[in-house]
Amino acid sequence: MSTATDLKSRIDADMKAAMRAREKVRLGALRLLLAAIKQKEVDERTTLDDAQVLAIVEKLSKQRRDSIEQFEKAGRTDLAEQERAELAVLDTYRPAQADDAQIQAVIEAGRPCFNRNIIKLSQAWLWSQSRQGLGWFLVQKLHL
């Protein structure tokens, strides 16, 4: 028997709260998110962990940003506003964005984890930083 992840449980609870509050936009965005999560679970025949759920949130967020851009080019501000509302809902599940000063501080703190000529962070250290929302940004910043 599998257990749900913390993030997935939180999304499910938020969907139920949106149903009770009759928040149509929020409910629609959460249903799409849960459908994407369920589809991935069915395809892989496994329960997704928080990192995989976060990857789905990132993917859907990117789709929303692309759609906003396309709708604005086409002059469809009504549809762009709807996508922005859904993007705002999805952004609540993404880790906080780190600024350059925070990233630099974490890199300096992690210098002992670097191997001499190879820039490679230890997985344990990177995982501990990803829990704070910095891990993904470090990977992008260092091009790992």
mmCIF file of the C-alpha atoms, coordinates in Angstrom:
data_MODEL
# 
_entry.id   MODEL 
# 
loop_
_atom_site.group_PDB 
_atom_site.id 
_atom_site.type_symbol 
_atom_site.label_atom_id 
_atom_site.label_alt_id 
_atom_site.label_comp_id 
_atom_site.label_asym_id 
_atom_site.label_entity_id 
_atom_site.label_seq_id 
_atom_site.pdbx_PDB_ins_code 
_atom_site.Cartn_x 
_atom_site.Cartn_y 
_atom_site.Cartn_z 
_atom_site.occupancy 
_atom_site.B_iso_or_equiv 
_atom_site.pdbx_formal_charge 
_atom_site.auth_seq_id 
_atom_site.auth_comp_id 
_atom_site.auth_asym_id 
_atom_site.auth_atom_id 
_atom_site.pdbx_PDB_model_num 
ATOM 1   C CA . MET A 1 1   ? 0.000   0.000  0.000   1.00 0.00 ? 1   MET A CA 1 
ATOM 2   C CA . SER A 1 2   ? 1.443   3.370  -0.958  1.00 0.00 ? 2   SER A CA 1 
ATOM 3   C CA . THR A 1 3   ? 1.219   6.625  0.899   1.00 0.00 ? 3   THR A CA 1 
ATOM 4   C CA . ALA A 1 4   ? 0.724   10.059 -0.599  1.00 0.00 ? 4   ALA A CA 1 
ATOM 5   C CA . THR A 1 5   ? 3.506   12.613 -0.460  1.00 0.00 ? 5   THR A CA 1 
ATOM 6   C CA . ASP A 1 6   ? 3.264   15.753 1.646   1.00 0.00 ? 6   ASP A CA 1 
ATOM 7   C CA . LEU A 1 7   ? 2.972   18.032 -1.376  1.00 0.00 ? 7   LEU A CA 1 
ATOM 8   C CA . LYS A 1 8   ? 0.376   15.861 -3.080  1.00 0.00 ? 8   LYS A CA 1 
ATOM 9   C CA . SER A 1 9   ? -1.640  15.665 0.145   1.00 0.00 ? 9   SER A CA 1 
ATOM 10  C CA . ARG A 1 10  ? -1.472  19.432 0.484   1.00 0.00 ? 10  ARG A CA 1 
ATOM 11  C CA . ILE A 1 11  ? -2.692  19.904 -3.093  1.00 0.00 ? 11  ILE A CA 1 
ATOM 12  C CA . ASP A 1 12  ? -5.555  17.471 -2.468  1.00 0.00 ? 12  ASP A CA 1 
ATOM 13  C CA . ALA A 1 13  ? -6.551  19.271 0.733   1.00 0.00 ? 13  ALA A CA 1 
ATOM 14  C CA . ASP A 1 14  ? -6.390  22.640 -1.040  1.00 0.00 ? 14  ASP A CA 1 
ATOM 15  C CA . MET A 1 15  ? -8.632  21.297 -3.803  1.00 0.00 ? 15  MET A CA 1 
ATOM 16  C CA . LYS A 1 16  ? -11.222 20.235 -1.242  1.00 0.00 ? 16  LYS A CA 1 
ATOM 17  C CA . ALA A 1 17  ? -11.022 23.665 0.403   1.00 0.00 ? 17  ALA A CA 1 
ATOM 18  C CA . ALA A 1 18  ? -11.477 25.334 -2.997  1.00 0.00 ? 18  ALA A CA 1 
ATOM 19  C CA . MET A 1 19  ? -14.566 23.182 -3.583  1.00 0.00 ? 19  MET A CA 1 
ATOM 20  C CA . ARG A 1 20  ? -16.063 24.267 -0.274  1.00 0.00 ? 20  ARG A CA 1 
ATOM 21  C CA . ALA A 1 21  ? -15.227 27.924 -0.937  1.00 0.00 ? 21  ALA A CA 1 
ATOM 22  C CA . ARG A 1 22  ? -16.548 27.662 -4.515  1.00 0.00 ? 22  ARG A CA 1 
ATOM 23  C CA . GLU A 1 23  ? -13.364 29.143 -5.974  1.00 0.00 ? 23  GLU A CA 1 
ATOM 24  C CA . LYS A 1 24  ? -13.738 28.133 -9.616  1.00 0.00 ? 24  LYS A CA 1 
ATOM 25  C CA . VAL A 1 25  ? -10.360 29.266 -10.934 1.00 0.00 ? 25  VAL A CA 1 
ATOM 26  C CA . ARG A 1 26  ? -8.396  27.738 -8.054  1.00 0.00 ? 26  ARG A CA 1 
ATOM 27  C CA . LEU A 1 27  ? -10.429 24.537 -8.233  1.00 0.00 ? 27  LEU A CA 1 
ATOM 28  C CA . GLY A 1 28  ? -9.868  24.217 -11.979 1.00 0.00 ? 28  GLY A CA 1 
ATOM 29  C CA . ALA A 1 29  ? -6.116  24.722 -11.683 1.00 0.00 ? 29  ALA A CA 1 
ATOM 30  C CA . LEU A 1 30  ? -5.839  22.202 -8.833  1.00 0.00 ? 30  LEU A CA 1 
ATOM 31  C CA . ARG A 1 31  ? -7.899  19.629 -10.709 1.00 0.00 ? 31  ARG A CA 1 
ATOM 32  C CA . LEU A 1 32  ? -5.609  19.960 -13.730 1.00 0.00 ? 32  LEU A CA 1 
ATOM 33  C CA . LEU A 1 33  ? -2.574  19.604 -11.477 1.00 0.00 ? 33  LEU A CA 1 
ATOM 34  C CA . LEU A 1 34  ? -3.945  16.520 -9.732  1.00 0.00 ? 34  LEU A CA 1 
ATOM 35  C CA . ALA A 1 35  ? -4.925  15.020 -13.100 1.00 0.00 ? 35  ALA A CA 1 
ATOM 36  C CA . ALA A 1 36  ? -1.354  15.502 -14.356 1.00 0.00 ? 36  ALA A CA 1 
ATOM 37  C CA . ILE A 1 37  ? 0.012   13.906 -11.190 1.00 0.00 ? 37  ILE A CA 1 
ATOM 38  C CA . LYS A 1 38  ? -2.393  10.964 -11.472 1.00 0.00 ? 38  LYS A CA 1 
ATOM 39  C CA . GLN A 1 39  ? -1.546  10.496 -15.160 1.00 0.00 ? 39  GLN A CA 1 
ATOM 40  C CA . LYS A 1 40  ? 2.168   10.327 -14.352 1.00 0.00 ? 40  LYS A CA 1 
ATOM 41  C CA . GLU A 1 41  ? 1.496   7.835  -11.544 1.00 0.00 ? 41  GLU A CA 1 
ATOM 42  C CA . VAL A 1 42  ? -0.570  5.636  -13.843 1.00 0.00 ? 42  VAL A CA 1 
ATOM 43  C CA . ASP A 1 43  ? 2.017   5.815  -16.623 1.00 0.00 ? 43  ASP A CA 1 
ATOM 44  C CA . GLU A 1 44  ? 4.876   4.881  -14.304 1.00 0.00 ? 44  GLU A CA 1 
ATOM 45  C CA . ARG A 1 45  ? 2.796   2.587  -12.054 1.00 0.00 ? 45  ARG A CA 1 
ATOM 46  C CA . THR A 1 46  ? 4.243   4.190  -8.934  1.00 0.00 ? 46  THR A CA 1 
ATOM 47  C CA . THR A 1 47  ? 3.517   6.857  -6.347  1.00 0.00 ? 47  THR A CA 1 
ATOM 48  C CA . LEU A 1 48  ? 5.339   10.108 -7.010  1.00 0.00 ? 48  LEU A CA 1 
ATOM 49  C CA . ASP A 1 49  ? 7.520   11.719 -4.384  1.00 0.00 ? 49  ASP A CA 1 
ATOM 50  C CA . ASP A 1 50  ? 7.639   15.459 -3.668  1.00 0.00 ? 50  ASP A CA 1 
ATOM 51  C CA . ALA A 1 51  ? 10.441  16.103 -6.169  1.00 0.00 ? 51  ALA A CA 1 
ATOM 52  C CA . GLN A 1 52  ? 8.477   14.463 -8.978  1.00 0.00 ? 52  GLN A CA 1 
ATOM 53  C CA . VAL A 1 53  ? 5.300   16.351 -8.016  1.00 0.00 ? 53  VAL A CA 1 
ATOM 54  C CA . LEU A 1 54  ? 7.319   19.577 -7.998  1.00 0.00 ? 54  LEU A CA 1 
ATOM 55  C CA . ALA A 1 55  ? 8.620   18.742 -11.484 1.00 0.00 ? 55  ALA A CA 1 
ATOM 56  C CA . ILE A 1 56  ? 5.019   18.440 -12.684 1.00 0.00 ? 56  ILE A CA 1 
ATOM 57  C CA . VAL A 1 57  ? 4.168   21.787 -11.075 1.00 0.00 ? 57  VAL A CA 1 
ATOM 58  C CA . GLU A 1 58  ? 7.168   23.332 -12.862 1.00 0.00 ? 58  GLU A CA 1 
ATOM 59  C CA . LYS A 1 59  ? 6.081   21.808 -16.173 1.00 0.00 ? 59  LYS A CA 1 
ATOM 60  C CA . LEU A 1 60  ? 2.527   23.119 -15.852 1.00 0.00 ? 60  LEU A CA 1 
ATOM 61  C CA . SER A 1 61  ? 3.828   26.538 -14.775 1.00 0.00 ? 61  SER A CA 1 
ATOM 62  C CA . LYS A 1 62  ? 6.019   26.709 -17.866 1.00 0.00 ? 62  LYS A CA 1 
ATOM 63  C CA . GLN A 1 63  ? 3.025   25.780 -20.034 1.00 0.00 ? 63  GLN A CA 1 
ATOM 64  C CA . ARG A 1 64  ? 1.016   28.601 -18.433 1.00 0.00 ? 64  ARG A CA 1 
ATOM 65  C CA . ARG A 1 65  ? 3.810   31.137 -19.004 1.00 0.00 ? 65  ARG A CA 1 
ATOM 66  C CA . ASP A 1 66  ? 4.091   30.082 -22.650 1.00 0.00 ? 66  ASP A CA 1 
ATOM 67  C CA . SER A 1 67  ? 0.318   30.311 -23.073 1.00 0.00 ? 67  SER A CA 1 
ATOM 68  C CA . ILE A 1 68  ? 0.245   33.797 -21.536 1.00 0.00 ? 68  ILE A CA 1 
ATOM 69  C CA . GLU A 1 69  ? 2.886   34.930 -24.006 1.00 0.00 ? 69  GLU A CA 1 
ATOM 70  C CA . GLN A 1 70  ? 0.999   33.469 -26.965 1.00 0.00 ? 70  GLN A CA 1 
ATOM 71  C CA . PHE A 1 71  ? -2.373  34.870 -25.864 1.00 0.00 ? 71  PHE A CA 1 
ATOM 72  C CA . GLU A 1 72  ? -0.873  38.339 -25.421 1.00 0.00 ? 72  GLU A CA 1 
ATOM 73  C CA . LYS A 1 73  ? 0.656   38.196 -28.903 1.00 0.00 ? 73  LYS A CA 1 
ATOM 74  C CA . ALA A 1 74  ? -2.755  37.247 -30.278 1.00 0.00 ? 74  ALA A CA 1 
ATOM 75  C CA . GLY A 1 75  ? -4.472  40.034 -28.335 1.00 0.00 ? 75  GLY A CA 1 
ATOM 76  C CA . ARG A 1 76  ? -6.534  37.638 -26.186 1.00 0.00 ? 76  ARG A CA 1 
ATOM 77  C CA . THR A 1 77  ? -6.163  39.371 -22.835 1.00 0.00 ? 77  THR A CA 1 
ATOM 78  C CA . ASP A 1 78  ? -9.150  37.492 -21.383 1.00 0.00 ? 78  ASP A CA 1 
ATOM 79  C CA . LEU A 1 79  ? -7.467  34.138 -21.897 1.00 0.00 ? 79  LEU A CA 1 
ATOM 80  C CA . ALA A 1 80  ? -4.119  35.536 -20.755 1.00 0.00 ? 80  ALA A CA 1 
ATOM 81  C CA . GLU A 1 81  ? -5.729  36.677 -17.488 1.00 0.00 ? 81  GLU A CA 1 
ATOM 82  C CA . GLN A 1 82  ? -7.210  33.221 -16.944 1.00 0.00 ? 82  GLN A CA 1 
ATOM 83  C CA . GLU A 1 83  ? -3.784  31.645 -17.467 1.00 0.00 ? 83  GLU A CA 1 
ATOM 84  C CA . ARG A 1 84  ? -2.230  34.172 -15.052 1.00 0.00 ? 84  ARG A CA 1 
ATOM 85  C CA . ALA A 1 85  ? -4.773  33.203 -12.396 1.00 0.00 ? 85  ALA A CA 1 
ATOM 86  C CA . GLU A 1 86  ? -3.943  29.509 -12.869 1.00 0.00 ? 86  GLU A CA 1 
ATOM 87  C CA . LEU A 1 87  ? -0.213  30.312 -12.793 1.00 0.00 ? 87  LEU A CA 1 
ATOM 88  C CA . ALA A 1 88  ? -0.681  32.127 -9.482  1.00 0.00 ? 88  ALA A CA 1 
ATOM 89  C CA . VAL A 1 89  ? -2.291  28.999 -8.035  1.00 0.00 ? 89  VAL A CA 1 
ATOM 90  C CA . LEU A 1 90  ? 0.549   26.789 -9.300  1.00 0.00 ? 90  LEU A CA 1 
ATOM 91  C CA . ASP A 1 91  ? 3.173   29.201 -7.955  1.00 0.00 ? 91  ASP A CA 1 
ATOM 92  C CA . THR A 1 92  ? 1.949   28.583 -4.408  1.00 0.00 ? 92  THR A CA 1 
ATOM 93  C CA . TYR A 1 93  ? 3.396   25.063 -4.633  1.00 0.00 ? 93  TYR A CA 1 
ATOM 94  C CA . ARG A 1 94  ? 6.780   26.086 -5.991  1.00 0.00 ? 94  ARG A CA 1 
ATOM 95  C CA . PRO A 1 95  ? 9.689   26.778 -3.613  1.00 0.00 ? 95  PRO A CA 1 
ATOM 96  C CA . ALA A 1 96  ? 10.503  30.401 -2.898  1.00 0.00 ? 96  ALA A CA 1 
ATOM 97  C CA . GLN A 1 97  ? 12.783  32.039 -5.432  1.00 0.00 ? 97  GLN A CA 1 
ATOM 98  C CA . ALA A 1 98  ? 16.281  32.674 -4.101  1.00 0.00 ? 98  ALA A CA 1 
ATOM 99  C CA . ASP A 1 99  ? 18.136  35.840 -4.977  1.00 0.00 ? 99  ASP A CA 1 
ATOM 100 C CA . ASP A 1 100 ? 21.779  35.925 -6.095  1.00 0.00 ? 100 ASP A CA 1 
ATOM 101 C CA . ALA A 1 101 ? 23.054  36.840 -2.609  1.00 0.00 ? 101 ALA A CA 1 
ATOM 102 C CA . GLN A 1 102 ? 21.398  33.775 -1.050  1.00 0.00 ? 102 GLN A CA 1 
ATOM 103 C CA . ILE A 1 103 ? 22.735  31.520 -3.778  1.00 0.00 ? 103 ILE A CA 1 
ATOM 104 C CA . GLN A 1 104 ? 26.243  32.930 -3.405  1.00 0.00 ? 104 GLN A CA 1 
ATOM 105 C CA . ALA A 1 105 ? 26.102  32.427 0.387   1.00 0.00 ? 105 ALA A CA 1 
ATOM 106 C CA . VAL A 1 106 ? 25.106  28.787 -0.047  1.00 0.00 ? 106 VAL A CA 1 
ATOM 107 C CA . ILE A 1 107 ? 27.839  28.234 -2.637  1.00 0.00 ? 107 ILE A CA 1 
ATOM 108 C CA . GLU A 1 108 ? 30.435  29.701 -0.276  1.00 0.00 ? 108 GLU A CA 1 
ATOM 109 C CA . ALA A 1 109 ? 29.146  27.519 2.582   1.00 0.00 ? 109 ALA A CA 1 
ATOM 110 C CA . GLY A 1 110 ? 29.378  24.468 0.341   1.00 0.00 ? 110 GLY A CA 1 
ATOM 111 C CA . ARG A 1 111 ? 32.932  25.027 -0.908  1.00 0.00 ? 111 ARG A CA 1 
ATOM 112 C CA . PRO A 1 112 ? 34.270  22.134 1.254   1.00 0.00 ? 112 PRO A CA 1 
ATOM 113 C CA . CYS A 1 113 ? 31.942  19.800 -0.659  1.00 0.00 ? 113 CYS A CA 1 
ATOM 114 C CA . PHE A 1 114 ? 33.624  20.649 -3.964  1.00 0.00 ? 114 PHE A CA 1 
ATOM 115 C CA . ASN A 1 115 ? 36.075  18.150 -5.369  1.00 0.00 ? 115 ASN A CA 1 
ATOM 116 C CA . ARG A 1 116 ? 39.424  19.666 -6.399  1.00 0.00 ? 116 ARG A CA 1 
ATOM 117 C CA . ASN A 1 117 ? 39.064  20.282 -10.119 1.00 0.00 ? 117 ASN A CA 1 
ATOM 118 C CA . ILE A 1 118 ? 35.544  18.966 -10.528 1.00 0.00 ? 118 ILE A CA 1 
ATOM 119 C CA . ILE A 1 119 ? 32.658  21.200 -9.530  1.00 0.00 ? 119 ILE A CA 1 
ATOM 120 C CA . LYS A 1 120 ? 30.336  18.653 -8.027  1.00 0.00 ? 120 LYS A CA 1 
ATOM 121 C CA . LEU A 1 121 ? 28.229  19.007 -4.916  1.00 0.00 ? 121 LEU A CA 1 
ATOM 122 C CA . SER A 1 122 ? 27.620  16.048 -2.703  1.00 0.00 ? 122 SER A CA 1 
ATOM 123 C CA . GLN A 1 123 ? 24.083  14.756 -3.098  1.00 0.00 ? 123 GLN A CA 1 
ATOM 124 C CA . ALA A 1 124 ? 23.344  15.034 0.614   1.00 0.00 ? 124 ALA A CA 1 
ATOM 125 C CA . TRP A 1 125 ? 24.331  18.690 0.723   1.00 0.00 ? 125 TRP A CA 1 
ATOM 126 C CA . LEU A 1 126 ? 22.402  19.536 -2.435  1.00 0.00 ? 126 LEU A CA 1 
ATOM 127 C CA . TRP A 1 127 ? 19.329  17.707 -1.125  1.00 0.00 ? 127 TRP A CA 1 
ATOM 128 C CA . SER A 1 128 ? 19.475  19.648 2.153   1.00 0.00 ? 128 SER A CA 1 
ATOM 129 C CA . GLN A 1 129 ? 19.586  22.897 0.188   1.00 0.00 ? 129 GLN A CA 1 
ATOM 130 C CA . SER A 1 130 ? 16.756  21.849 -2.138  1.00 0.00 ? 130 SER A CA 1 
ATOM 131 C CA . ARG A 1 131 ? 14.480  21.516 0.895   1.00 0.00 ? 131 ARG A CA 1 
ATOM 132 C CA . GLN A 1 132 ? 15.052  25.252 1.389   1.00 0.00 ? 132 GLN A CA 1 
ATOM 133 C CA . GLY A 1 133 ? 14.216  25.956 -2.257  1.00 0.00 ? 133 GLY A CA 1 
ATOM 134 C CA . LEU A 1 134 ? 17.823  26.670 -3.212  1.00 0.00 ? 134 LEU A CA 1 
ATOM 135 C CA . GLY A 1 135 ? 18.932  23.348 -4.711  1.00 0.00 ? 135 GLY A CA 1 
ATOM 136 C CA . TRP A 1 136 ? 17.353  23.817 -8.129  1.00 0.00 ? 136 TRP A CA 1 
ATOM 137 C CA . PHE A 1 137 ? 18.817  27.295 -8.419  1.00 0.00 ? 137 PHE A CA 1 
ATOM 138 C CA . LEU A 1 138 ? 22.289  26.080 -7.460  1.00 0.00 ? 138 LEU A CA 1 
ATOM 139 C CA . VAL A 1 139 ? 22.168  23.426 -10.136 1.00 0.00 ? 139 VAL A CA 1 
ATOM 140 C CA . GLN A 1 140 ? 21.138  26.015 -12.719 1.00 0.00 ? 140 GLN A CA 1 
ATOM 141 C CA . LYS A 1 141 ? 23.696  28.548 -11.487 1.00 0.00 ? 141 LYS A CA 1 
ATOM 142 C CA . LEU A 1 142 ? 26.594  26.061 -11.522 1.00 0.00 ? 142 LEU A CA 1 
ATOM 143 C CA . HIS A 1 143 ? 25.382  24.337 -14.714 1.00 0.00 ? 143 HIS A CA 1 
ATOM 144 C CA . LEU A 1 144 ? 25.540  20.933 -13.032 1.00 0.00 ? 144 LEU A CA 1 
# 
